[in-house]
Amino acid sequence: MMKSFEKLPGGVKFFLATGTLYAAIFFINADFAKKSFVHFSETFLGMLPILAVVFFVMFLSYFFVSPELVKRHLGRDSGAKGYLWATLGAIAISGPPYVLFPILRDLKKHGMKYSLVAVFMNNRNVQPTFLPVIAYYFGTLFTIVFAFYIIVFSLLSGLIIGRLMKE
Amino acid sequence: MKNAFEKTWQAVKTSLPIMAAVLMLVSLLNPVFEKYYPRIFTGSYIFDPFIGAVMGSFSFGMPIVSYVTGGELLEQGVSLLAVTAFVFSWTTVGIPMLPLEAAHLGKKFAIIRNGLNFIFSVLVAILTVATLEIIQ
């Protein structure tokens, strides 16, 4: 039993732990646990249609843009085009940081500049895949303004890091 | 086609349980903490984004989880300044991931990038909210 629990992915363990916490609170204060669960259910169900769109767009980006394609355009001599490709690459390739680090190390070995690694990592926030979720919670105007500043500051971060890492 | 489907399915399997768990936790903790939010998040242009950036820096995962968490915090009364800094720093600063980033991309790069983005998360929050106030 314990061994099969250990084999579960971290996210599932987190979910089960939270479920256990709810069960424990239910025994102490059933009304509070019920109200919290109803709030969670309503929010989660309301989000499902948007998540369906998100995962469909994610599928399209995986289908049309491969890490190999990005790798071809991020070399040492990529110049200004490299910044564009790093931005597009970050938009197309999604995933948690621990998944992206090995990909970026591989790209670095193939000549990707530190400045472009920084641009790539910082632009993960503006993935079109996730834009419907930001717009759902924060509104379209916020999404546009926020995305604009993310891109500006990611490029600035790339330029500063490029200087400091003496590329 | 099959490869793209497998990768998407992997992303669904990874992010859905985390998103559900985060929403469950937020639904549970907010009724307890929401009365303190007005006292912690006063709308200060320096303090609010700073607190948001610290919270985001210690969290990590797929960006979509930060939007859900940030959106819920906003609905519960946390200021937009704090939430914007939180969402920005969630993906750009990763204190728990620092050793891993240093191992893959170098210690100097990891420290400079994270330090710079912590400052930027405060700046982006201030600029975003100020821009919205001017436009609206």
Chai-1 contact restraints between the chains, C-beta under 6 A:
chainA,res_idxA,chainB,res_idxB,connection_type,confidence,min_distance_angstrom,max_distance_angstrom,comment,restraint_id
A,G11,B,T14,contact,1.0,0.0,6.0,A-B,restraint_1
A,G11,B,P17,contact,1.0,0.0,6.0,A-B,restraint_2
A,G11,B,I18,contact,1.0,0.0,6.0,A-B,restraint_3
A,V12,B,P17,contact,1.0,0.0,6.0,A-B,restraint_4
A,F14,B,A21,contact,1.0,0.0,6.0,A-B,restraint_5
A,F15,B,P17,contact,1.0,0.0,6.0,A-B,restraint_6
A,F15,B,A20,contact,1.0,0.0,6.0,A-B,restraint_7
A,F15,B,A21,contact,1.0,0.0,6.0,A-B,restraint_8
A,T18,B,A21,contact,1.0,0.0,6.0,A-B,restraint_9
A,T18,B,M24,contact,1.0,0.0,6.0,A-B,restraint_10
A,T18,B,L25,contact,1.0,0.0,6.0,A-B,restraint_11
A,S36,B,S27,contact,1.0,0.0,6.0,A-B,restraint_12
A,S36,B,L28,contact,1.0,0.0,6.0,A-B,restraint_13
A,H39,B,S27,contact,1.0,0.0,6.0,A-B,restraint_14
A,F40,B,L23,contact,1.0,0.0,6.0,A-B,restraint_15
A,F40,B,M24,contact,1.0,0.0,6.0,A-B,restraint_16
A,F40,B,S27,contact,1.0,0.0,6.0,A-B,restraint_17
A,T43,B,L23,contact,1.0,0.0,6.0,A-B,restraint_18
A,F44,B,L23,contact,1.0,0.0,6.0,A-B,restraint_19
A,F55,B,T8,contact,1.0,0.0,6.0,A-B,restraint_20
A,F55,B,V12,contact,1.0,0.0,6.0,A-B,restraint_21
A,M58,B,T8,contact,1.0,0.0,6.0,A-B,restraint_22
A,M58,B,A11,contact,1.0,0.0,6.0,A-B,restraint_23
A,F59,B,A4,contact,1.0,0.0,6.0,A-B,restraint_24
A,F59,B,T8,contact,1.0,0.0,6.0,A-B,restraint_25
A,Y62,B,A4,contact,1.0,0.0,6.0,A-B,restraint_26
A,Y62,B,K7,contact,1.0,0.0,6.0,A-B,restraint_27
A,Y62,B,T8,contact,1.0,0.0,6.0,A-B,restraint_28
A,F63,B,A4,contact,1.0,0.0,6.0,A-B,restraint_29
A,P96,B,G61,contact,1.0,0.0,6.0,A-B,restraint_30
A,P96,B,M62,contact,1.0,0.0,6.0,A-B,restraint_31
A,P97,B,G94,contact,1.0,0.0,6.0,A-B,restraint_32
A,P97,B,M97,contact,1.0,0.0,6.0,A-B,restraint_33
A,F101,B,L100,contact,1.0,0.0,6.0,A-B,restraint_34
A,F101,B,H104,contact,1.0,0.0,6.0,A-B,restraint_35
A,R105,B,H104,contact,1.0,0.0,6.0,A-B,restraint_36
A,Y114,B,F109,contact,1.0,0.0,6.0,A-B,restraint_37
A,A118,B,R113,contact,1.0,0.0,6.0,A-B,restraint_38
A,N122,B,T92,contact,1.0,0.0,6.0,A-B,restraint_39
A,R124,B,P63,contact,1.0,0.0,6.0,A-B,restraint_40
A,R124,B,T91,contact,1.0,0.0,6.0,A-B,restraint_41
A,N125,B,P63,contact,1.0,0.0,6.0,A-B,restraint_42
A,N125,B,T91,contact,1.0,0.0,6.0,A-B,restraint_43
A,F130,B,P63,contact,1.0,0.0,6.0,A-B,restraint_44
A,F130,B,I64,contact,1.0,0.0,6.0,A-B,restraint_45
A,V133,B,I64,contact,1.0,0.0,6.0,A-B,restraint_46
A,V133,B,Y67,contact,1.0,0.0,6.0,A-B,restraint_47
A,I134,B,Y67,contact,1.0,0.0,6.0,A-B,restraint_48
A,Y137,B,Y67,contact,1.0,0.0,6.0,A-B,restraint_49
A,Y137,B,G71,contact,1.0,0.0,6.0,A-B,restraint_50
A,V145,B,T128,contact,1.0,0.0,6.0,A-B,restraint_51
A,V145,B,T131,contact,1.0,0.0,6.0,A-B,restraint_52
A,V145,B,L132,contact,1.0,0.0,6.0,A-B,restraint_53
A,F146,B,T128,contact,1.0,0.0,6.0,A-B,restraint_54
A,Y149,B,V124,contact,1.0,0.0,6.0,A-B,restraint_55
A,Y149,B,L127,contact,1.0,0.0,6.0,A-B,restraint_56
A,Y149,B,T128,contact,1.0,0.0,6.0,A-B,restraint_57
A,F153,B,F120,contact,1.0,0.0,6.0,A-B,restraint_58
A,F153,B,V124,contact,1.0,0.0,6.0,A-B,restraint_59
A,S157,B,L116,contact,1.0,0.0,6.0,A-B,restraint_60
A,I161,B,I112,contact,1.0,0.0,6.0,A-B,restraint_61
A,L164,B,I112,contact,1.0,0.0,6.0,A-B,restraint_62
